[in-house]
Every structure is written in C-alpha cells, then in structure tokens.
C-alpha cells in the first residue's frame, strides 16, 4: 500500500491540477483524430511533452520495419507515412526503480451523423460531471490521466527514479501497428500500463480480432427480369447468415474455455460496412462487406482465418451461382491474437495496492470481448501488460462520454502506481 503521507501529497497535487486536466482532455477531444487525421493532435501532444521537459521522438509508421514483423497487420485505406507516433521519455539519473511504459491511443472511430448526437461530437461539452465527445472515453480520458499523473508527481516536487516512456499511438482501432511500432523502435520497460476505459478494473484477458472484406459478384439484369440474373447483395447476405451460424457454433464451444466459459457469447461477429450495386432497377453486379470476427486467447490467427474461409466456401458451394463464381476474402486490418494477463504478476499487485486506498475497495477484474494493445507487450516481448483506466460510456456510440470524478481518482491511482513501481526522488531543481 502506498505511504499515506505520500498519497495525500499526490492527491493534493492531482486536485490542484484537475481543472487543467479537464481542459487538456477537452483539447484532446476537439481534435477529430479519425484514422488518417491523427497528425495534428500528435503534433500538439509532441509540443505539450516537450514543454514538460521530456525527450520527444516523433516518427511515422513508414520509419519502422513493420512489414518484417509477423504480427503486423495489413493496412488498407491508410498511409503509413501519414500515421504519426509520439514517444516522450523521462530519463532517470542513476536509475534505481523499475522502468515503465504508459501508452494510450489517440485515434478515434468515425462519429457517424452529427445530428444524432445530443452534443456535437467534437465540442467537448461538459454536463453533470461528464465530458462528452468522440474519443472522450475511448481513450482520451486515459491519455489525460497518464499525463497528469506525472504532472502531479512533478507538482509534488518529485520525479520517477526509473526510466519512463509516455506513448501516444495510432492504429489501435484498426491494426495495432502503432503500439507494435514503438517496440520495433526499441522502447522497452519492466511493465506497460494502458489506461483504456475499464472503469477501474484490471483487464484479465481480451479476445483477438480479425478484419476481412468479402467481395461478391453478380449478373446484372433489368429488375423486370431479375430471375434471369443474380443479385450480389442477396448473395452477400447469404454469406453473412452463414457467418452468423458459424459464430453461434464458436460460442457454444467457448463454454469450455478456461477464461471465457462464464462470458455470454464472447466471440462477436459484425458486418460493419456494406457497398454494392450501381442502380436501383438493376440487379447488383458487385457487393463488398467489411466484417469483424473475434477469436479466443489460445486460438491461432491462422486457425481462425481458416475457419472463416471454410465457412464461406461451404456456404458458396450451396448456392448455384456462387459455387461457380466463388466470393473472394481479403484480409486487412486486424490480425490480432487474444491475450491473458496471468494472475500474480508483481505489476498487477502494485497496481491493486494503489487502487484500493483511492477507491476504498479491491480492484476488480474484467474479461473483454474486444481487443487492446497489451497483447504486443505481453505475448511477443515478455512485458506484463496492464489495461486499467477511468470510466467511460458509449465507446463507438453516439454521446460517448468520460466520467470526470472517476478520472480524478484514476489519475491519483496512476500517480501512486508510478511512485511504487518506479520509485520517486526529489525532482531536479527542487530544493
């Protein structure tokens, strides 16, 4: 448990800076940092970090050897040379504690029709203790928490006694290549903490994710003689229904999984984007459907891909047209493994000890049916990956929002965790 006097000192510093933290979060939300549009926010953050005295590394995905790594995911409709990553580093004098990475993604999903939001999606409206906006919860509040946890330590006249990297990355919502790039850039630590919107719970495990595009052809004819042609959109619907049945079978098998047996239907399938046809009175000659399906920890990505491919092939064989004109599957975006943070790590113990006195209750755990970036650290680089952060609601939905009271407490937990994990010493120049 953190020293009570130190915790009180850090709590006072968090409280004193909290108006500035909320303003910082609002500034983050005002940047519409959708995929391909993250650079302005990353440049702003690089300046924020430089002003705090950190050594700043700003680079693009084109500057790292992603293609050479087996766990990189293929990017479509995005330019690697426009995808900016930022790493801000505190270098300790004579390092004495354990090193740490604090990492957050700043890319957000599209906001959808703005008219369907109660508040404009990038206005950062504050109401009844919540800050509203696209990305407010997922996960710009977490980014604010990690930055201001360190600000609180500095305001208390202290600094980490170990090296610490603050990382803001892109591509978390589509490939994870941003997080992977930091590792390929050479950044390592004894633990990583990613403050996704977990509501103060530790993420025990997360499922993996696959993205793929179905391409279906048809025979266009005038709708007056539709029976003489084929309809690519209806053919695609047949394949979607087959994938729904396949997902139901996977979820029945998931009842035997050691981590997900008690989670209802942990494997999620979603046809997320559909395009097709050229004219309302012509049977469509083409249809494309962008899909997402999950996989459980322990399932190899290659195995999950083969399962999807078998499902599509079997459904096509049962259709007179598709049997002779098979659909194409293009794998793009996520090819992501699931991950389990095995219980008992020292990093989790230290985080739980920081959480308990701030929230007045033990830290709970959650089992996620969505992916996050901890897999890169824990599975491939042997770095314990903690996913723990503030409370948010409406991720990927209208009226997404962050709980400001919870954000304040989470910021204090992160400061206390850094204090214990990294150790603290008087800040340079403090006297």
Secondary structure, 3 states (H helix, E strand, C coil): CCCHHHHHHHHHHHHHHHHHHHHHHHHHHHCCCECCCCHHHHHHHHHHHHHCCCEEEEEEHHHCCHHHCCCCCCCCCCCHHHCEEEEEEECCCCCCCCCEEEEEECCECCCCCHHHCCCCCCCCCEECCEEECCCHHHHHHHHHHHHHHHHHHHHCCEEECCCEEEEEECCCCCCCHHHHHHHHCCCCCCEEEECCCCCCCEEEEECEEEEEEEEEECCCCEHHHHHHCCCHHHHHHHHHHHHHHHHHHHHHHHHHCCCCCCCCCCCCEEEEEEEECCCCCECCCEEEEEEEEEECCCCCHHHHHHHHHHHHHHHHHCCHHHHHCCCEEEEEEEEECCEECCCCCHHHHHHHHHHHHHHCCCCCEEEECCCCCHHHHHHHCCCEEEECCCCEECCCCCCCEEEHHHHHHHHHHHHHHHHHHHCEEECCCCC
